[in-house]
Amino acid sequence: MKTRKIPMRMCVGCREMREKRSLLRIVKSAEGEISFDPVGKKPGRGAYICRDRTCLERAVKQKQLERALEQRIDEAVYARLMEEIDAQ
């Protein structure tokens, strides 16, 4: 039987390659709205991050999330993302 290829993505916080299913996707829509994509199917530019608050804090501090999404991100959006990671 043929083994399936496991898609790998890089976390923008810790810069480690991990399985796509183990990461959370943050997506920027065409309108510029930033949100979590729990299913991984929303259209738009996406960035992946570990299910860990420290990875998100590192991505915020080093502005990696802004570079990946190609948009400046407000503090309110960061606060909402932190709340959603804590809820995970």
Phi and psi restraints in degrees (range 20) as a CNS / XPLOR table:
assign (resid 1 and name C) (resid 2 and name N)
       (resid 2 and name CA) (resid 2 and name C) 1.0 -78.5 20.0 2
assign (resid 2 and name N) (resid 2 and name CA)
       (resid 2 and name C) (resid 3 and name N) 1.0 134.6 20.0 2
assign (resid 2 and name C) (resid 3 and name N)
       (resid 3 and name CA) (resid 3 and name C) 1.0 -83.0 20.0 2
assign (resid 3 and name N) (resid 3 and name CA)
       (resid 3 and name C) (resid 4 and name N) 1.0 142.8 20.0 2
assign (resid 3 and name C) (resid 4 and name N)
       (resid 4 and name CA) (resid 4 and name C) 1.0 -84.1 20.0 2
assign (resid 4 and name N) (resid 4 and name CA)
       (resid 4 and name C) (resid 5 and name N) 1.0 145.0 20.0 2
assign (resid 4 and name C) (resid 5 and name N)
       (resid 5 and name CA) (resid 5 and name C) 1.0 -76.7 20.0 2
assign (resid 5 and name N) (resid 5 and name CA)
       (resid 5 and name C) (resid 6 and name N) 1.0 133.0 20.0 2
assign (resid 5 and name C) (resid 6 and name N)
       (resid 6 and name CA) (resid 6 and name C) 1.0 -96.2 20.0 2
assign (resid 6 and name N) (resid 6 and name CA)
       (resid 6 and name C) (resid 7 and name N) 1.0 118.7 20.0 2
assign (resid 6 and name C) (resid 7 and name N)
       (resid 7 and name CA) (resid 7 and name C) 1.0 -66.3 20.0 2
assign (resid 7 and name N) (resid 7 and name CA)
       (resid 7 and name C) (resid 8 and name N) 1.0 134.4 20.0 2
assign (resid 7 and name C) (resid 8 and name N)
       (resid 8 and name CA) (resid 8 and name C) 1.0 -114.7 20.0 2
assign (resid 8 and name N) (resid 8 and name CA)
       (resid 8 and name C) (resid 9 and name N) 1.0 143.3 20.0 2
assign (resid 8 and name C) (resid 9 and name N)
       (resid 9 and name CA) (resid 9 and name C) 1.0 -135.9 20.0 2
assign (resid 9 and name N) (resid 9 and name CA)
       (resid 9 and name C) (resid 10 and name N) 1.0 158.3 20.0 2
assign (resid 9 and name C) (resid 10 and name N)
       (resid 10 and name CA) (resid 10 and name C) 1.0 -100.5 20.0 2
assign (resid 10 and name N) (resid 10 and name CA)
       (resid 10 and name C) (resid 11 and name N) 1.0 132.2 20.0 2
assign (resid 10 and name C) (resid 11 and name N)
       (resid 11 and name CA) (resid 11 and name C) 1.0 -72.9 20.0 2
assign (resid 11 and name N) (resid 11 and name CA)
       (resid 11 and name C) (resid 12 and name N) 1.0 132.5 20.0 2
assign (resid 11 and name C) (resid 12 and name N)
       (resid 12 and name CA) (resid 12 and name C) 1.0 -74.1 20.0 2
assign (resid 12 and name N) (resid 12 and name CA)
       (resid 12 and name C) (resid 13 and name N) 1.0 -16.7 20.0 2
assign (resid 12 and name C) (resid 13 and name N)
       (resid 13 and name CA) (resid 13 and name C) 1.0 -84.1 20.0 2
assign (resid 13 and name N) (resid 13 and name CA)
       (resid 13 and name C) (resid 14 and name N) 1.0 -59.9 20.0 2
assign (resid 13 and name C) (resid 14 and name N)
       (resid 14 and name CA) (resid 14 and name C) 1.0 -95.8 20.0 2
assign (resid 14 and name N) (resid 14 and name CA)
       (resid 14 and name C) (resid 15 and name N) 1.0 -7.9 20.0 2
assign (resid 14 and name C) (resid 15 and name N)
       (resid 15 and name CA) (resid 15 and name C) 1.0 62.2 20.0 2
assign (resid 15 and name N) (resid 15 and name CA)
       (resid 15 and name C) (resid 16 and name N) 1.0 30.7 20.0 2
assign (resid 15 and name C) (resid 16 and name N)
       (resid 16 and name CA) (resid 16 and name C) 1.0 -104.2 20.0 2
assign (resid 16 and name N) (resid 16 and name CA)
       (resid 16 and name C) (resid 17 and name N) 1.0 142.8 20.0 2
assign (resid 16 and name C) (resid 17 and name N)
       (resid 17 and name CA) (resid 17 and name C) 1.0 -79.7 20.0 2
assign (resid 17 and name N) (resid 17 and name CA)
       (resid 17 and name C) (resid 18 and name N) 1.0 129.7 20.0 2
assign (resid 17 and name C) (resid 18 and name N)
       (resid 18 and name CA) (resid 18 and name C) 1.0 -139.2 20.0 2
assign (resid 18 and name N) (resid 18 and name CA)
       (resid 18 and name C) (resid 19 and name N) 1.0 168.0 20.0 2
assign (resid 18 and name C) (resid 19 and name N)
       (resid 19 and name CA) (resid 19 and name C) 1.0 -64.2 20.0 2
assign (resid 19 and name N) (resid 19 and name CA)
       (resid 19 and name C) (resid 20 and name N) 1.0 140.1 20.0 2
assign (resid 19 and name C) (resid 20 and name N)
       (resid 20 and name CA) (resid 20 and name C) 1.0 -57.1 20.0 2
assign (resid 20 and name N) (resid 20 and name CA)
       (resid 20 and name C) (resid 21 and name N) 1.0 -38.2 20.0 2
assign (resid 20 and name C) (resid 21 and name N)
       (resid 21 and name CA) (resid 21 and name C) 1.0 -67.9 20.0 2
assign (resid 21 and name N) (resid 21 and name CA)
       (resid 21 and name C) (resid 22 and name N) 1.0 -24.0 20.0 2
assign (resid 21 and name C) (resid 22 and name N)
       (resid 22 and name CA) (resid 22 and name C) 1.0 -85.1 20.0 2
assign (resid 22 and name N) (resid 22 and name CA)
       (resid 22 and name C) (resid 23 and name N) 1.0 -6.4 20.0 2
assign (resid 22 and name C) (resid 23 and name N)
       (resid 23 and name CA) (resid 23 and name C) 1.0 -105.8 20.0 2
assign (resid 23 and name N) (resid 23 and name CA)
       (resid 23 and name C) (resid 24 and name N) 1.0 159.5 20.0 2
assign (resid 23 and name C) (resid 24 and name N)
       (resid 24 and name CA) (resid 24 and name C) 1.0 -99.5 20.0 2
assign (resid 24 and name N) (resid 24 and name CA)
       (resid 24 and name C) (resid 25 and name N) 1.0 140.9 20.0 2
assign (resid 24 and name C) (resid 25 and name N)
       (resid 25 and name CA) (resid 25 and name C) 1.0 -103.1 20.0 2
assign (resid 25 and name N) (resid 25 and name CA)
       (resid 25 and name C) (resid 26 and name N) 1.0 130.3 20.0 2
assign (resid 25 and name C) (resid 26 and name N)
       (resid 26 and name CA) (resid 26 and name C) 1.0 -110.0 20.0 2
assign (resid 26 and name N) (resid 26 and name CA)
       (resid 26 and name C) (resid 27 and name N) 1.0 128.1 20.0 2
assign (resid 26 and name C) (resid 27 and name N)
       (resid 27 and name CA) (resid 27 and name C) 1.0 -123.2 20.0 2
assign (resid 27 and name N) (resid 27 and name CA)
       (resid 27 and name C) (resid 28 and name N) 1.0 144.0 20.0 2
assign (resid 27 and name C) (resid 28 and name N)
       (resid 28 and name CA) (resid 28 and name C) 1.0 -108.2 20.0 2
assign (resid 28 and name N) (resid 28 and name CA)
       (resid 28 and name C) (resid 29 and name N) 1.0 118.9 20.0 2
assign (resid 28 and name C) (resid 29 and name N)
       (resid 29 and name CA) (resid 29 and name C) 1.0 -76.2 20.0 2
assign (resid 29 and name N) (resid 29 and name CA)
       (resid 29 and name C) (resid 30 and name N) 1.0 173.9 20.0 2
assign (resid 29 and name C) (resid 30 and name N)
       (resid 30 and name CA) (resid 30 and name C) 1.0 -62.8 20.0 2
assign (resid 30 and name N) (resid 30 and name CA)
       (resid 30 and name C) (resid 31 and name N) 1.0 -27.2 20.0 2
assign (resid 30 and name C) (resid 31 and name N)
       (resid 31 and name CA) (resid 31 and name C) 1.0 -81.9 20.0 2
assign (resid 31 and name N) (resid 31 and name CA)
       (resid 31 and name C) (resid 32 and name N) 1.0 -7.6 20.0 2
assign (resid 31 and name C) (resid 32 and name N)
       (resid 32 and name CA) (resid 32 and name C) 1.0 94.8 20.0 2
assign (resid 32 and name N) (resid 32 and name CA)
       (resid 32 and name C) (resid 33 and name N) 1.0 7.2 20.0 2
assign (resid 32 and name C) (resid 33 and name N)
       (resid 33 and name CA) (resid 33 and name C) 1.0 -81.5 20.0 2
assign (resid 33 and name N) (resid 33 and name CA)
       (resid 33 and name C) (resid 34 and name N) 1.0 133.6 20.0 2
assign (resid 33 and name C) (resid 34 and name N)
       (resid 34 and name CA) (resid 34 and name C) 1.0 -107.0 20.0 2
assign (resid 34 and name N) (resid 34 and name CA)
       (resid 34 and name C) (resid 35 and name N) 1.0 129.8 20.0 2
assign (resid 34 and name C) (resid 35 and name N)
       (resid 35 and name CA) (resid 35 and name C) 1.0 -154.0 20.0 2
assign (resid 35 and name N) (resid 35 and name CA)
       (resid 35 and name C) (resid 36 and name N) 1.0 167.4 20.0 2
assign (resid 35 and name C) (resid 36 and name N)
       (resid 36 and name CA) (resid 36 and name C) 1.0 -77.0 20.0 2
assign (resid 36 and name N) (resid 36 and name CA)
       (resid 36 and name C) (resid 37 and name N) 1.0 147.7 20.0 2
assign (resid 36 and name C) (resid 37 and name N)
       (resid 37 and name CA) (resid 37 and name C) 1.0 -120.5 20.0 2
assign (resid 37 and name N) (resid 37 and name CA)
       (resid 37 and name C) (resid 38 and name N) 1.0 90.4 20.0 2
assign (resid 37 and name C) (resid 38 and name N)
       (resid 38 and name CA) (resid 38 and name C) 1.0 -65.8 20.0 2
assign (resid 38 and name N) (resid 38 and name CA)
       (resid 38 and name C) (resid 39 and name N) 1.0 -28.9 20.0 2
assign (resid 38 and name C) (resid 39 and name N)
       (resid 39 and name CA) (resid 39 and name C) 1.0 -90.5 20.0 2
assign (resid 39 and name N) (resid 39 and name CA)
       (resid 39 and name C) (resid 40 and name N) 1.0 -27.8 20.0 2
assign (resid 39 and name C) (resid 40 and name N)
       (resid 40 and name CA) (resid 40 and name C) 1.0 85.5 20.0 2
assign (resid 40 and name N) (resid 40 and name CA)
       (resid 40 and name C) (resid 41 and name N) 1.0 21.0 20.0 2
assign (resid 40 and name C) (resid 41 and name N)
       (resid 41 and name CA) (resid 41 and name C) 1.0 -119.3 20.0 2
assign (resid 41 and name N) (resid 41 and name CA)
       (resid 41 and name C) (resid 42 and name N) 1.0 -2.5 20.0 2
assign (resid 41 and name C) (resid 42 and name N)
       (resid 42 and name CA) (resid 42 and name C) 1.0 -65.0 20.0 2
assign (resid 42 and name N) (resid 42 and name CA)
       (resid 42 and name C) (resid 43 and name N) 1.0 142.8 20.0 2
assign (resid 42 and name C) (resid 43 and name N)
       (resid 43 and name CA) (resid 43 and name C) 1.0 -75.1 20.0 2
assign (resid 43 and name N) (resid 43 and name CA)
       (resid 43 and name C) (resid 44 and name N) 1.0 149.9 20.0 2
assign (resid 43 and name C) (resid 44 and name N)
       (resid 44 and name CA) (resid 44 and name C) 1.0 128.4 20.0 2
assign (resid 44 and name N) (resid 44 and name CA)
       (resid 44 and name C) (resid 45 and name N) 1.0 178.8 20.0 2
assign (resid 44 and name C) (resid 45 and name N)
       (resid 45 and name CA) (resid 45 and name C) 1.0 -81.0 20.0 2
assign (resid 45 and name N) (resid 45 and name CA)
       (resid 45 and name C) (resid 46 and name N) 1.0 129.9 20.0 2
assign (resid 45 and name C) (resid 46 and name N)
       (resid 46 and name CA) (resid 46 and name C) 1.0 -118.2 20.0 2
assign (resid 46 and name N) (resid 46 and name CA)
       (resid 46 and name C) (resid 47 and name N) 1.0 156.2 20.0 2
assign (resid 46 and name C) (resid 47 and name N)
       (resid 47 and name CA) (resid 47 and name C) 1.0 -137.6 20.0 2
assign (resid 47 and name N) (resid 47 and name CA)
       (resid 47 and name C) (resid 48 and name N) 1.0 145.1 20.0 2
assign (resid 47 and name C) (resid 48 and name N)
       (resid 48 and name CA) (resid 48 and name C) 1.0 -109.6 20.0 2
assign (resid 48 and name N) (resid 48 and name CA)
       (resid 48 and name C) (resid 49 and name N) 1.0 144.8 20.0 2
assign (resid 48 and name C) (resid 49 and name N)
       (resid 49 and name CA) (resid 49 and name C) 1.0 -144.8 20.0 2
assign (resid 49 and name N) (resid 49 and name CA)
       (resid 49 and name C) (resid 50 and name N) 1.0 147.6 20.0 2
assign (resid 49 and name C) (resid 50 and name N)
       (resid 50 and name CA) (resid 50 and name C) 1.0 -64.1 20.0 2
assign (resid 50 and name N) (resid 50 and name CA)
       (resid 50 and name C) (resid 51 and name N) 1.0 160.6 20.0 2
assign (resid 50 and name C) (resid 51 and name N)
       (resid 51 and name CA) (resid 51 and name C) 1.0 -82.7 20.0 2
assign (resid 51 and name N) (resid 51 and name CA)
       (resid 51 and name C) (resid 52 and name N) 1.0 49.2 20.0 2
assign (resid 51 and name C) (resid 52 and name N)
       (resid 52 and name CA) (resid 52 and name C) 1.0 -136.9 20.0 2
assign (resid 52 and name N) (resid 52 and name CA)
       (resid 52 and name C) (resid 53 and name N) 1.0 133.1 20.0 2
assign (resid 52 and name C) (resid 53 and name N)
       (resid 53 and name CA) (resid 53 and name C) 1.0 -63.4 20.0 2
assign (resid 53 and name N) (resid 53 and name CA)
       (resid 53 and name C) (resid 54 and name N) 1.0 -35.4 20.0 2
assign (resid 53 and name C) (resid 54 and name N)
       (resid 54 and name CA) (resid 54 and name C) 1.0 -65.2 20.0 2
assign (resid 54 and name N) (resid 54 and name CA)
       (resid 54 and name C) (resid 55 and name N) 1.0 -34.6 20.0 2
assign (resid 54 and name C) (resid 55 and name N)
       (resid 55 and name CA) (resid 55 and name C) 1.0 -66.0 20.0 2
assign (resid 55 and name N) (resid 55 and name CA)
       (resid 55 and name C) (resid 56 and name N) 1.0 -41.1 20.0 2
assign (resid 55 and name C) (resid 56 and name N)
       (resid 56 and name CA) (resid 56 and name C) 1.0 -66.8 20.0 2
assign (resid 56 and name N) (resid 56 and name CA)
       (resid 56 and name C) (resid 57 and name N) 1.0 -41.0 20.0 2
assign (resid 56 and name C) (resid 57 and name N)
       (resid 57 and name CA) (resid 57 and name C) 1.0 -62.6 20.0 2
assign (resid 57 and name N) (resid 57 and name CA)
       (resid 57 and name C) (resid 58 and name N) 1.0 -40.0 20.0 2
assign (resid 57 and name C) (resid 58 and name N)
       (resid 58 and name CA) (resid 58 and name C) 1.0 -66.3 20.0 2
assign (resid 58 and name N) (resid 58 and name CA)
       (resid 58 and name C) (resid 59 and name N) 1.0 -40.8 20.0 2
assign (resid 58 and name C) (resid 59 and name N)
       (resid 59 and name CA) (resid 59 and name C) 1.0 -64.6 20.0 2
assign (resid 59 and name N) (resid 59 and name CA)
       (resid 59 and name C) (resid 60 and name N) 1.0 -36.0 20.0 2
assign (resid 59 and name C) (resid 60 and name N)
       (resid 60 and name CA) (resid 60 and name C) 1.0 -69.8 20.0 2
assign (resid 60 and name N) (resid 60 and name CA)
       (resid 60 and name C) (resid 61 and name N) 1.0 -46.5 20.0 2
assign (resid 60 and name C) (resid 61 and name N)
       (resid 61 and name CA) (resid 61 and name C) 1.0 -62.5 20.0 2
assign (resid 61 and name N) (resid 61 and name CA)
       (resid 61 and name C) (resid 62 and name N) 1.0 -41.6 20.0 2
assign (resid 61 and name C) (resid 62 and name N)
       (resid 62 and name CA) (resid 62 and name C) 1.0 -91.2 20.0 2
assign (resid 62 and name N) (resid 62 and name CA)
       (resid 62 and name C) (resid 63 and name N) 1.0 3.4 20.0 2
assign (resid 62 and name C) (resid 63 and name N)
       (resid 63 and name CA) (resid 63 and name C) 1.0 58.9 20.0 2
assign (resid 63 and name N) (resid 63 and name CA)
       (resid 63 and name C) (resid 64 and name N) 1.0 28.6 20.0 2
assign (resid 63 and name C) (resid 64 and name N)
       (resid 64 and name CA) (resid 64 and name C) 1.0 -68.9 20.0 2
assign (resid 64 and name N) (resid 64 and name CA)
       (resid 64 and name C) (resid 65 and name N) 1.0 -36.5 20.0 2
assign (resid 64 and name C) (resid 65 and name N)
       (resid 65 and name CA) (resid 65 and name C) 1.0 -66.5 20.0 2
assign (resid 65 and name N) (resid 65 and name CA)
       (resid 65 and name C) (resid 66 and name N) 1.0 -39.1 20.0 2
assign (resid 65 and name C) (resid 66 and name N)
       (resid 66 and name CA) (resid 66 and name C) 1.0 -64.2 20.0 2
assign (resid 66 and name N) (resid 66 and name CA)
       (resid 66 and name C) (resid 67 and name N) 1.0 -40.6 20.0 2
assign (resid 66 and name C) (resid 67 and name N)
       (resid 67 and name CA) (resid 67 and name C) 1.0 -66.9 20.0 2
assign (resid 67 and name N) (resid 67 and name CA)
       (resid 67 and name C) (resid 68 and name N) 1.0 -41.9 20.0 2
assign (resid 67 and name C) (resid 68 and name N)
       (resid 68 and name CA) (resid 68 and name C) 1.0 -66.7 20.0 2
assign (resid 68 and name N) (resid 68 and name CA)
       (resid 68 and name C) (resid 69 and name N) 1.0 -38.2 20.0 2
assign (resid 68 and name C) (resid 69 and name N)
       (resid 69 and name CA) (resid 69 and name C) 1.0 -91.7 20.0 2
assign (resid 69 and name N) (resid 69 and name CA)
       (resid 69 and name C) (resid 70 and name N) 1.0 -4.9 20.0 2
assign (resid 69 and name C) (resid 70 and name N)
       (resid 70 and name CA) (resid 70 and name C) 1.0 55.9 20.0 2
assign (resid 70 and name N) (resid 70 and name CA)
       (resid 70 and name C) (resid 71 and name N) 1.0 44.1 20.0 2
assign (resid 70 and name C) (resid 71 and name N)
       (resid 71 and name CA) (resid 71 and name C) 1.0 -158.4 20.0 2
assign (resid 71 and name N) (resid 71 and name CA)
       (resid 71 and name C) (resid 72 and name N) 1.0 146.0 20.0 2
assign (resid 71 and name C) (resid 72 and name N)
       (resid 72 and name CA) (resid 72 and name C) 1.0 -73.0 20.0 2
assign (resid 72 and name N) (resid 72 and name CA)
       (resid 72 and name C) (resid 73 and name N) 1.0 137.9 20.0 2
assign (resid 72 and name C) (resid 73 and name N)
       (resid 73 and name CA) (resid 73 and name C) 1.0 -117.3 20.0 2
assign (resid 73 and name N) (resid 73 and name CA)
       (resid 73 and name C) (resid 74 and name N) 1.0 130.9 20.0 2
assign (resid 73 and name C) (resid 74 and name N)
       (resid 74 and name CA) (resid 74 and name C) 1.0 -74.3 20.0 2
assign (resid 74 and name N) (resid 74 and name CA)
       (resid 74 and name C) (resid 75 and name N) 1.0 159.1 20.0 2
assign (resid 74 and name C) (resid 75 and name N)
       (resid 75 and name CA) (resid 75 and name C) 1.0 -64.2 20.0 2
assign (resid 75 and name N) (resid 75 and name CA)
       (resid 75 and name C) (resid 76 and name N) 1.0 -31.9 20.0 2
assign (resid 75 and name C) (resid 76 and name N)
       (resid 76 and name CA) (resid 76 and name C) 1.0 -63.6 20.0 2
assign (resid 76 and name N) (resid 76 and name CA)
       (resid 76 and name C) (resid 77 and name N) 1.0 -38.1 20.0 2
assign (resid 76 and name C) (resid 77 and name N)
       (resid 77 and name CA) (resid 77 and name C) 1.0 -67.3 20.0 2
assign (resid 77 and name N) (resid 77 and name CA)
       (resid 77 and name C) (resid 78 and name N) 1.0 -41.6 20.0 2
assign (resid 77 and name C) (resid 78 and name N)
       (resid 78 and name CA) (resid 78 and name C) 1.0 -61.1 20.0 2
assign (resid 78 and name N) (resid 78 and name CA)
       (resid 78 and name C) (resid 79 and name N) 1.0 -41.2 20.0 2
assign (resid 78 and name C) (resid 79 and name N)
       (resid 79 and name CA) (resid 79 and name C) 1.0 -62.7 20.0 2
assign (resid 79 and name N) (resid 79 and name CA)
       (resid 79 and name C) (resid 80 and name N) 1.0 -41.7 20.0 2
assign (resid 79 and name C) (resid 80 and name N)
       (resid 80 and name CA) (resid 80 and name C) 1.0 -65.5 20.0 2
assign (resid 80 and name N) (resid 80 and name CA)
       (resid 80 and name C) (resid 81 and name N) 1.0 -39.5 20.0 2
assign (resid 80 and name C) (resid 81 and name N)
       (resid 81 and name CA) (resid 81 and name C) 1.0 -65.1 20.0 2
assign (resid 81 and name N) (resid 81 and name CA)
       (resid 81 and name C) (resid 82 and name N) 1.0 -39.8 20.0 2
assign (resid 81 and name C) (resid 82 and name N)
       (resid 82 and name CA) (resid 82 and name C) 1.0 -61.9 20.0 2
assign (resid 82 and name N) (resid 82 and name CA)
       (resid 82 and name C) (resid 83 and name N) 1.0 -43.1 20.0 2
assign (resid 82 and name C) (resid 83 and name N)
       (resid 83 and name CA) (resid 83 and name C) 1.0 -62.2 20.0 2
assign (resid 83 and name N) (resid 83 and name CA)
       (resid 83 and name C) (resid 84 and name N) 1.0 -41.9 20.0 2
assign (resid 83 and name C) (resid 84 and name N)
       (resid 84 and name CA) (resid 84 and name C) 1.0 -69.7 20.0 2
assign (resid 84 and name N) (resid 84 and name CA)
       (resid 84 and name C) (resid 85 and name N) 1.0 -34.4 20.0 2
assign (resid 84 and name C) (resid 85 and name N)
       (resid 85 and name CA) (resid 85 and name C) 1.0 -68.7 20.0 2
assign (resid 85 and name N) (resid 85 and name CA)
       (resid 85 and name C) (resid 86 and name N) 1.0 -39.8 20.0 2
assign (resid 85 and name C) (resid 86 and name N)
       (resid 86 and name CA) (resid 86 and name C) 1.0 -64.3 20.0 2
assign (resid 86 and name N) (resid 86 and name CA)
       (resid 86 and name C) (resid 87 and name N) 1.0 -31.8 20.0 2
assign (resid 86 and name C) (resid 87 and name N)
       (resid 87 and name CA) (resid 87 and name C) 1.0 -74.4 20.0 2
assign (resid 87 and name N) (resid 87 and name CA)
       (resid 87 and name C) (resid 88 and name N) 1.0 -21.7 20.0 2
